Amino acid sequence: MRRYLVERIRIAVDALEHLVGGLGTAVLALATLMWLFVVLVLCVGGVGIFLIPAALRTVRSSADRERSRLSRWGPEILGPPELSDRTATAIRDPAVRRELLWLLVHATAGFSVGIIGLTLPVTALQSVTFPFWYTLVPPEAGGPGLVSWRINGLPDAIGVALLGVGMLAVIFGAGQWMAKFQALPGRRLLAPPPGTDLSLRVAQLTSTRAAALDAHAAELRRIERSLHDGAQNRLVAVAVLLGAARRALARDPEAGAELLDRAQDAAEQALAELRTVVRGILPPVLDDRGLAGALDGLVAGCALPCHLDVRLPARCAVSVEATAYFVVAESLTNAVKHSGATSVSITVVIDADMLHLTVSDDGRGGADESGGSGLAGIRRRIEAYDGHFRLTSPVGGPTTIDVELPCGS
């Protein structure tokens, strides 16, 4: 019974999260619908014709936000190709028409279901606790929610509490179905028509393959620079010092010994830099201790306090573990250098054959992939493994990086 109750609570909370997220995209859809209405009104005077392309791009942006939300909670919904620059061609696009229909449905039905899903648990909580505070409100004011009749005493308040229990039962029993109903228009109307999934998937794989090649080329350039600017220069210095020492030994053994000491120091520095380059390619600690142990070492050496939560029942592919290690290392570097954060939280779990990685800091936010902080490199590396990368960093913070990687890739 306890396991059953815990599972029902988890399902109800998950459904509530879905409904609140759907309410957010429904508000966005409602605002977009109002903007479309304004554009249509302006078209009567001729001015709105020039605003149609921007309006259609706004519709596409709202639909893409819903696609992203639904893809996080279920099968991925691939977006259509980019909008045509020609207004007439864009209007005739079947994907645009389906998005306009979704906009109307989600802004009305999706918004209504989201409001119900948000207010129902709040009202239920108020109703269940009403016997403890009913004396604080006038009797003629009624109770929480739709309870408008006069509350004459504790028995009436207990009746309101029983209504609250019924609301909780509705939440536990129908919450997931409400979430599915809210998501249904998006899954039906925003998904590509049958027959186009394969071509879109091919285009997506072509793009990720190009990103993988770019990431591989960038990694080779980084290794080449590290070897050329570091270890190679040290080895050249060793060769020069050894030659000078050999010539000096005959005429000045003491100076030759000093040159040999300097050559030994240069050789040791070259070895240290070579080890650094090797660790950058694939940290040996991943082989020795696995991803959990490698992240422990990474967190221990961070200048910020870090909370690490790793739940990995099994090992992933070496390339996936190396990518996750790279993401955490780069994120910690950004947090120390750019965020002004006082703490970092890292969570790594495996769910449904996917590695879920979240790095969050309490810094000032405002992180931008185009700002040269390495975020674009993280995205390329993630997409090269057919993974998903999401950055949330509003101004004022916090900054959160969510990554999903297939465990077997």
N, C-alpha and C positions, 0 to 999 in steps of 0.2 A: 504493500500500500504506500509506504514511504517513497519507494522508487517511482511508483505511478504518479504520486503528487508532485514530486520533483520534476518529472518529465512534463507534466501538464503545465506547471509554472514556467518551465523553460520555453515551451511552445507558445504560451500566452505572452511572455515578455518578448519573444522573437516576433510574434505577430504584431504586437504594439510598436515595436521598432520599425517594422515594415510599413505600418499605417502612418506613423509620424513622418517617415521618409517620403511616402507617397503624398502626404499632405503638403510637404515642402515643394515637390515638383508640381502639385496641383495649383498651389499659389502662383508659381512661376508661369504655368500654363494659363491661369486666369489673367495675369498681367499681360501676357503675350496676346491673349484673345482681345483684351481691351485695346491694346496697341493696334491690332489688325482692324478693329472697328473704327478707330480714329483714322487710320490710313484709308479705309473705304470711304469714310465721309469726306476726307480731303480729295479723294479721286473725283468727286462730283465737280469740284472746282478746277480739276486738272493738276493740282499740286501733288496729290497723293500718288500719282503715277510714278514719280521719281523716287518715292519712298518704298515702293513695292519690293525691290531687291533686298533692301535692308530688313523689311518686315519678314520676308521669306527666310533670310539668314537667322533672324531671331527665332522663328518657328523651328528651324533646324537645330539651333542651339538648345532650345527647350526639349525637343525630342531626344537629342543626344544625351542630355542630362538624365532623362528617364531611362534610356537604353543602358546607360552606365549603372544606374541604380538597380535595374532589374537583372543586369548581368552579374552583379555582386551577390544576388540572392538566388540565382538559378542559372540555367543555360545562357551562354553568352548570346547577346543580340548584336549582330553585325550591322553597322550603319551603311546607308547607301553611298554611292559615289558623290563627289562634291557637286554643289549646285552649279548649274550653268550660269554664265554671266549674262546670257540673254533672258530677259524677263519672260517672253512668250514660251521659250523652251522650258524654263524652270516651272512655269505654271502647268504645262502639259506633262510634267514628270509625275508618273504614278506614285512615287515615293512621297512627293510633296502633298499630293491629294490625300494620301493616307495619313500623313502627319497632321494636316489640317483637321481631318475627321477626329483623330486622336485628341487633338487640342480641345475640340469642343466637348468631347465625352469626358476627358480627364478633368477639365476645368469645372465641370458640373457634377457628374456622378463621383469622380475620384475625390473631389474636394469635399463633397457631402459625406462620403464614407470615412475620409480622414478626420473630419470634424467629430463624427460620431465615435470613431475609434479613440480619439484623444480625450473627449469629454466624458465618455462612459466610465473609464476607471477612476477619473477624478471625482465624478459624482458618486460612484459606488463607495469610494473611500470616505467621502463626506457623510454619506447616508449611514454606513456601518458605524461610524463614530458619533452619529448624531445624538444618541442617548447621553453622551458625556458632556455635551455643550448646548443642548436644546434650550436650556434656561437663559442663554445669553442673547437669544433673539426673541422678538415679540411673538406671542402665540399666533396672531393673525398673519404673520409673515410666512407661515408654512415651513417646509423643510427644504433640503437641497434639491436641485434639479427641477423636475416637473411637479413636485409635491407642493401644491398651493393651498391645501385645506388647513384649517386651524389646528394647531397642536395644543391640546388641552392638558397634556401631562405625559408622564413617563410611558404609559401604554401606547399612546400615539407615536412617541419617539421610537419605541421598540418596533412598531409597525414600519416606520421609515427605515430602520436598520435592516429589517427583513427584506425590504425592497432592495436595499443595497447588496444584501447577500445574493438576491436573484440577479442583480446586475453583474456581480462577480462571476456567477455561474454562466451568464451569457458571454462574458469576456473569455472565460476558460474554454467554453464550448464552441463559440462561433468566431472568435478572434482570427484564427487562421483562415477561415473561409471568407471573412471580410477582407483580409489582406490579399487573398487570391482574386477576389472579385475586383478589388481596386487595381490589381496588376493586369487583369485580363485584357483590357483595351490596348495596353502597351505591348503585350506579348502578341496580340493578334494583328495590330495595325502598324507597329514600328518594326517588326521583323521583316526581312527581305521577302519578296514573293518567292514561291517554290521555284527552284531551278537556278536561283541567283546565288544561293549560299556557297556553292562550289567556286564560282568565279570570284566572289568577294574573298573567300578564304585563300584562293591562289594569290590574289592581289596582296592580301595581308601577309602571307608567307614570303612573297617576293620582297615586300618592304622590310620584314624582319630579317630576311637573309642579307639584304643590303646593309641593314644596321649591324648585323653580326660581322660582316666583312669589314665595315668601317671600324667597329670596336676592335677587331683583331689587328687591323692595320695600325690603329692608334696605340695598341699595346706593344706591337713590334717597334714602333717609333720610340715609345717610352723606354723599352729595354735597350734599344740601340743608343739612345742619348745617355742612359745611365752607364752603359759600358764604355762609351766613347769619352764622356766627360769625367768619369770617375776611375774605374778600374784600369782602363787602357792607359790613361795618363800616369797612374801610379806605376804600372808595369814599365812604361817608358823610363820613368824616373829611376826605377830599380836597375834597368839595363845601363843607364848612364852612370849611376853611382858605382855599379860593379866594375864598369870599364875604368872609371877614374881610380877606384880602389886598387885594381890590378896594376895600373901604371905607378901608383904611389907607393905600393908595398916595397918596391926595390930601393927607392931613395928615401922614403919616410914611412917606416912601418906604423908609427903612431897615427899619422894622418890617414893611412890606408885603413887602419882598424876603425877609426871614426867614420869613414865613408861606408865601411861594411855595416856598421850599426845603423846608419841612416838608411842604407838599402834594405836592411831587415825590417825597420819600421815601415818603410814604404810598401814592402811586400805584405806585411801584416795588415796595413790599411787597405791594400788592394783586395786581400782575401775577405776582409770585413765588408767591403762594398759589394763584392761578388755574392756573398751570403745574403746581403740586403736585396739584391736584384733577384736572386733565386726565391727568397721568401715572397717577393712581390708577385712572382709568377704563380706559385702555389705554396702557401705557407706550410712548412713541414708539420706544424702542430696539428693541422687538419688530419693528416695521416695518423699521427700518434694518439691524439686525444679526441678526435671527432669535432663536429661543429660546436657542440656545447662547451667542450674544454677550450677550444680555440677562442670562443667568445668570452669565456671567463678570463683568459689571459689578456684579451683586448680591452675588456672593461677595467681590469686591474691597473692597466697602464694609462687609463684616461685621466685627464686633469679634472674632470667633473664627476661628482657622485652619480653612479649609475645603478638603476634597479634592473636586474636581468631575470627574465622568466623564460626558461627554455623547457619545452615539453616535446621531446623527440623520441618516440618509442622505437624508431628504427633509423638506420643511416640512409641518407639520400645519395644520389649520384655525386661523384667527386666534383664534377663541374658545377653542380647546383650548390653544394656546400661552399665551394670557392667563391661563387657569385654572391651568396648570402654574406659570407665573411667580408667581401669587398664592399657590399652595401653598408654594413654596419661600420666598417672602418672609415669609409668616406663620410658617412653621416656623423660619426663622432668628431671627425676632423672639422666638419662644417660647424657643428654645435660649439666646439671650443673656439674656433677662429671668428665666426660671424654672428652667432645668435645672441650672445650675451646671456646664455642660459645658466641656471644654477643647478640643474639636475637633468638627467636623461633617463628615459624608461625604454627598455627593449623587450619585446615579446616575440618568441619564435615557437610556433606550434605546427603540427601536421594534422590536416583535416581533409578527408576525402582525397587522398593522394596529392594534396597540394601543400606546399610549404608556405605558411603565412608568416610574414615578418613585419613587425611594426616598430618604428623608432620614433619616439616623441620627446621633444624638449620643451621647457617652459620659457623659452627665450622671447625675443621681441617680434619674431615672425617676419613676414614680408619676403620670404625666400623666393627666388625667381630662377627658373632653369636657364634663362639667358644671361644670368649674372656672373657666369664663370666660376661657380662654386662647386662644379663637378656633378651637379644634379642631372644635366643632360647626358653625361657619361653613364650615370647609374641607369637612366631610362633606356639608353641604347643597349646596355649589357643585359638588362632584364628582358627587353623585347626580343633580344637575340635568342633567348630560351623559350620564347612563346609565353612569357609571363606578363604580369600586369603591374604597373607602377602608378601610384596615385600620391600626389603631393598636396597637402592642405596646410597653408601657412598664411592666415590672415594677418594684417598689420596689427601688431600688439600681441601676437602669439595665440596659442602655441603652434609649433611646427610639427606636423606628423607625416611620416612617410610610411605608406602601406604598400607592401610588395607581396605578390603571389607568384610562386614558381612551381612548375610540375616536378614532383619528386623524382621521377624516373628519367628526366631529360638529361 
